[in-house]
Amino acid sequence: MTDQSLVCCCQKENLLRAVRSLQVASQTTLQRAVPLLSSQDGLGLLGPSQIHNLSEKSSQFCRDLEDVGNLLLFRQDEITQKILIPSCGGSSSVHWCSDSSFYVCGANGPYIHLIASNGKPAQVLHCFDEGIFLPDCITMTRHCSVATTDLAEGLVRIYNPNSQPSWVKVGGKFMSPRGISLDSTGRILVAEYGSGTVQGFHVDRAFRVQGVRQVSGLRGPVCVCSTPDGGFAVSEECGDVKIFSSNFKLTGSLSKTYQHTFGNPAGICCDPEGNILVADEQKKNVTLFPPNGSPICVVSKGLAKPAGVACSHFGFLYVADSGDNCVKMYRYRVRPYYNPTSPRGTGEVTEGLMWKGSSTRPGSTLNRRWHWSYLTAGWPSDRTVRQGSGSQAREEVKRGRWRKRVHFSIITMAVKIFFPTCCSAAENGLLIGRWMEEHQSAVVLAILHFPFIPGNVKRYLGHLEQVTGQSLSVLGTWSNSKAEKNEQMENFLGDLSSIFAHRPWLRMAREASSKFWDCRIEGQGDGADVEMVLVYYDQRKLMLSELHNVAEHSEITTVFDTVARNRTLFARDKYDEGPVKLTHWQSEGVEASIIVELCKQASVPACAFLSFLLSLITYVTRVLGGKPLSFLWNKLSVCEQLGKRLDSLRLISSSKTAQDHNLFMRKANTFVSLLLDVVLGVVLMSWLYRGNHIGQLADALIPVADHVALELQGLLQWLMGAPAGLKMNRALDEVLGRFFMYHIHLWISYIRLMSPFIEVILWYIGLSACLGLSVALSILSDIIALLTFHIYCFYVYGARLYCLKVHGLASLWRLFRGKKWNVLRQRVDSCSYDLDQLFLGTLLFTILLFLLPTTALYYLVFTLLRLLVVLVQGVIQMIINLLNSLPLYALVLRLCRSYRLAAGVKFRMLLQEEGKSLRLLMQINPLPYGNVLQQYKIPAGKFYPKDSWGSLCKKLFIGELIYPWRQERDKQD
């Protein structure tokens, strides 16, 4: 039976309905007849064995009907396209994207190719990270990033263009990672060939691994794919394909379930209906395993060495044939995801509008509750339709208070037209825009008015395609009811479809004295019923906005990208003396600001002068960066802050144009943060030098330092007595008290020596506030560190002495138990000691144990003082970090122009009338403030490792020093 025409497709659908009806009738007849035939009150003609045989025959009959239905539903060996892969060395893996493009990696080439829907290469990702690596398998993460396995190095890498290098290593070292996939929860699944395991883990936005789970006991797992029920399937080399549930439990295998023998199952994939497709490298075919029925060989010939396989949502199968170094595209379904069963059907799901049940899986039962949505990310599901009596249904709008009765119907095909609101009052003309075949949608960008020459229009559209990289065309005609009716003009508009050969051809007309439009589509070719959905959008907001947290190849992302990349089209208004006259959001004249343009021109010499100053400063910092000045440069907070500000100036003074939105926002946020920091610093400096506040601070500083020293002397006198009634070791207490008292006298002498110069020092230090408030706070932090240097010395002395005793007691305690610490193996081993060693250890243990309380008390007091100073410095550092990382430009942009930062879109249904096209108004959902802070937070640059509360308490207990300003690698005792 051929299915090249709509008649044959309809015949197949009717036959499938008959098959389903036979299945239901067989089961129903058996259920009703068995009680009557087996009961003694009835006929009593059947026994248990006969009933069992009837049940087996009925089940076999239903399975045969299921096989017939599958043979009618799926196609076999229907190749539609053969796509050669350049510089690949044999394609080994393929991954399909929602916009009909796909990624493919080669067996011997360090490249990952992105192939567009037309079969042409769109992008090449070079696999380079500290050297060249060869990708083995690819997938897409939930953040729409490319993830691949590196078999040679035993790594999993994720492509991040904003990092250096671009390929980020995820997780630890794997033994031999082969297959990689993503399950329904966003968990990355990695098949490890050598260890025979499949690991699953989540990856956050900082590329940290979380929630690791694994299954073991596999024999050479090669490929892994997710299933719609939340589980996954794994293919074993020269073995079987095993199925696992979402909790990583084995549920079965394809060979046992279907009585099928594999040769070498290489690539596997699963479509949204749960059909598992397996590419057998040895048998050179692709077999489909449906949830019900027998396996079907959808590709039985024409394959040299199938290595990878992927399926699309539109009924296409992509097979990576490494033997032919190409990707072969097959159509394996009669229609994309169509279930013709009447009581269980969900309607025909195409690339457009759909009705779907509470389950997102096609084929789910149509009962009680329905959702209306689109098949792309970012389309909200705000409305629910509850099934009513007859053909009526009630539509409840969750976000409104009105209800409306609508007719329930199954939509066979829907075409979405995105129309700019600025063109609603435009005169008659042509619709200029982009047709998105993969989504069955049209984006109208402008309306071209008469008079025009068709040749000039085609040349102009060709020029736009070269500039923007997108194919624009004449989508159809536009007729405005407000314009004077002209029969010749109407006929001329109808004949334009033969001049601009675009299929489908749209005809839109604004009806007189009505809010509704007449929308028709011509040239679909298959004669199917077409529903038109008219979506109004604000062109200016869409062009200026940046979409966040939406799938890269979704329909909404494509619409935003289409409008944003056609700035050249919007630069021409209807007053231009050019080949065409257009209506769009800038039709009345190009929107621009003379102030902005003057600032751009003035910034060129300013940036050049700033770059010269930065080069001079960089040379000076290199000179100061040599030893021993580098030690001081790394320990002072003001030096670190000056280094950060130097990096910020180098970033904003760069003459290179920002390549993407994130880099532009980072530059803008850095500039605004630096500007606010300098303004606050100048305000602080003006306050310091107004009213002689510098002298007042200098006069108050010396008495405060003397007061702190006197309080420390009183504290030491209290410790040298009987603090809190505790009896201390008299000799040790006296030695420690005199030792610390001597340091306090030295500190007081140092302060008295510096007191005549304090005001002059503060006067010159105050001038540094013009560099910014953060620099002034850094200097304040350094001044506090210098004024409390004696407290830091006391803390170090006490901590070292206490740590020495704690470690000594721990070592002697191991001696009592006959053990010792093995330095080479880093473990505790058994050891035999002599009698004199045990006696000497007992003696030392006793001495250290009785001296420990005195040392511990001094250590506790000075640690509390040290933590108080660290707390003050930490608060100051938090304020500095807030000034350095706060994305002020993004916050102001979110507050004043919320549409510039979009988190998605929402749709509001306009006034609807039966028999008319559905009309929606697309509005932009602004990005929440929390996401703005997280997305555009300025990197703090040099960060310090943070200790947990447990590790901090452990360090304090055993006497380890706490360095809040130093890295882990600098912590050397």
C-alpha positions, 0 to 999 in steps of 0.5 A: 500500500502506498502512502504518497497521497492524503487519500492513502493516509486517510485509508490507513487511519481508518484501517487503524481505527478498525484494528483498535475497534477489533481489539476492544471488541475481542476483549469485551466479548471475552469478558462478557461471554466467559461468565455466562459460559462458565457459570452453572446458572448459565450455559455451563459449557466451558471449563477452566482450561477452555477459558484459558485457551480462549483467553490466550487466543484472544490475547494472540489476536490482539497482539496480531492486530497490534502488529498490523497497526504498527506496520501501518503506522511506521515506514520502512527504508524511506530515506529522505536526505543524506548529509555529508559531514566535513572533517569528521573521519566517520560520524560516531554520534548524533543528537537532534535539536528541537529546531530540526538541526542536529549535532554530530561528532566524528570518530577521528576528528576533534570537532563537533558539527552543528548541522542546520535543518537544510543539511548545511553546516551551521557551526563547528565546536573545536574540541580543545582543552589543554590539548586536542581531545576526541569526543565520543558521544554528545548530548544537550544539558538542561541549560542547553549546553553541549556535553560530550564524553572524552574516552581518551582522558576519561572525562565528561566535558560541557561546552561553555563559551563564557569560560576559558577554556571553553570546555569545562570538566565535570565531575572526577575521573572516569574509567572509560566513558562512552555514551552520554544522555540526559533523563527527564529530570535533567540528570546526566547519564554516563555509560562507563565501558570499562567498569560496566556501570552507568552513572547519573548526576546533576550539574548546577550552573557552576558545573558542580556535580550533585546527587550521584547515582549508579548501576553496575553489573553491565557488560561493556555499556556503549550507549545510553538514552532516556525514556519518557517514563523517567528511566533509561536504556543501555546498550551493551557491546555485542550483548543486549539492551537493558531497561532501567526505571527512574530509581536505577532498578533493572526492569527488563531487557529487549532480547528477553521481552521481544525474543530478539537477537542482537549482533552489536547494538551500538546507538540507541534512542527513544521517541516521545511515545516510548518506542526504542530504536536500536542501531545494530552495527553488525547486522547493519540495520535499525530496529524499532521496539514498540511498547506493544507489538513485535519489533519492526526493522525500519532501516534494513538496507543502505547502511555501512556501519551505523554508530549513532541514532536519534529521532525527531519530534516530527517522525524523522530518524537520523542515523550516523553512518560512520562507514559512509561518513554521513548522517542519513535521514529517514522518515519512519512514521506515517504522520508525526505522533498520531494516535487515531484511536477514538476513545484514547486519541489526543488529536493529531500533533504537528509542529503547531498548536496541540491539545494534550492531556494531563500526561505530556506523552502522546497517546495518553488518555483523554479524560477529565482535564485538558491543557492547551499549550504550544510545543515549545519552551516558554509557552505558558499553560495558563488555561485549562479546558474541562470536558463538558457535555456534548460538544461543549466545553468550559474554558477557565482562565486561571488568571482572570475572573471571566469564563467563556463557553467554547466548542471542543474540537481536535485541531489537525494543524495550526499555523501561528502568525506573529504580527507586530502591533505597530503594523495594524494600521498600515496600508495595503502591501506585502508581508515581509518576514521569515517562515519557520518550517520546523515550527509551522510559524511565520514572523511578520517583520514589516509591511512593504507598500506600493509602488514597488518593482518585484526585482528590486524587492527580491534584490533588497531581500537578498541583501538583507539575507547577506547582512543578517544571515537569515532568509527573509521572504514575501510571506503574503499580502496585507489588506486594510479595510480603512483604505479605499476599496479597489477591485483592481488592487484586490485582484493585483494582491491576489496575483502576487503569489505567482510573482513571489513564489512562497509556499504557503502564501498568507492572505491577511485582511482587516475587516471593516467595522470589526476587530477581527481579521480575515486570515487565510493560508494557501498552498499547503499542498496536502489539503488538510484543515488549517487553523490560524493562530494570530499572535500580536507582539510589540516589535520594539520590546522584542528587538531590545529584550534579551531572553533568559532561561529558555531552550536555545532552539525553541520557537520563542527563542527563534522569534526573538532572534529573528526580530533582533537580527534584522536591525538593518531592516528597521533602519529604513523608514517610509520616508526614505527615497529608496527601492522600498517603503516599509512600515515597522516600529521605526517607520516614522524615523529611526529612533536614536539619541544624539547624546548617546552618539556624542558619548560614543564619539567622545569615548574613543580618545578617552579610552585611548588615553585611559589605555595609555595610563593603564599600560603605565600603571601595569608596568609599575605594578610589575616592578612592585610585584617583585620580591620582597614587595610582592609579599606586602602586595598580597597581604594588604587589602588595599593592594588587592582592591587596587588590583581589582579596580585595575582589572575593571578599568582594563575591561571597560576601556577595551576598544573591542566590541562586546561579542555577546549580551553577557559581556556587554552587561558585564562591562556596563555593570562594571562601569556603573559599579566603578562610577558609584564607588568613585562618587561615594568615595568623593563624598566621603573625602569631602566630608573628611576634609570639611570641618577638620574631621581628619584631625578629630579622627587622629586625636581620637585614635591615640586614646583609643589605642591606649585604652585598648592596651590598658584593657589588655593589661588588666586582662593579663593581670586577671589571668595571672591571678585566679581567673573565675576561681580556677587554680592555674599552674603558678610558674607557667602562669607567671611566665606567660603573663610577663611575656605578654605584658612585655609585648604590650609595653612594646606596643604602647611605646610604638604608638607613642612614637607614631603619635606625632605623625598620625594626623599627617598619615591620615591626611594623605590616606584620606586622599585615596578616597577619590579612588572609590569608597571600596579603596577607603574601606580597604585602607580602614581594614588594613589600619585595623589590622595594624592597630591590633597587630599585638592581639594577633601576635598574642593569638599566634603565640597562644595557638602555637603553644596550645597546638604543640601540647595537643599534638604531644598529648595525642602522640603520647596517648597512641604510645599508651595504646601501643600504636604510632602514626605512620608518616609515609602511609598516613595512617596509625599502625601498631608498634611495640615499645620498651619499658623505658619508652613507656615510662618516659612517655607516661612522665611527659604525658602527665606534665603536659596534661597538668599544664594544658588548662593554663595554656588553654585558658590563655589560648581561649581568651586571645582567640576570642579577641582575635575572632572579634577583630576578624568579625569587624574585618569580615563586615568591612570585606562584605561591604567591599564585595557588595560594591564590587559585585552588585550589578547596578546597571542590570537592576536599574534596567530591570526597574526602569525597562523590565522588558529588556531582561525577559524570562519568557513570555505570557499570552493573553487571549483577546476577544474571541468569536466563533469561526474566527482565528484565535487571537493572542497578545504576547507579553514579556515576562520580566526576569525576577530580581533574584535571577538578575542578581544571580545572572549578572553578578560581577565576578569577584575575581580572587576568591578565598576558600570558605571553611564550614562551621565544622572544619572551623570548630575543629581548627579552633579546637586543635589550635590551627591558625585561622587566616581569613585573608590567605589562600589554602596554598599559603597556609604553611605553619 
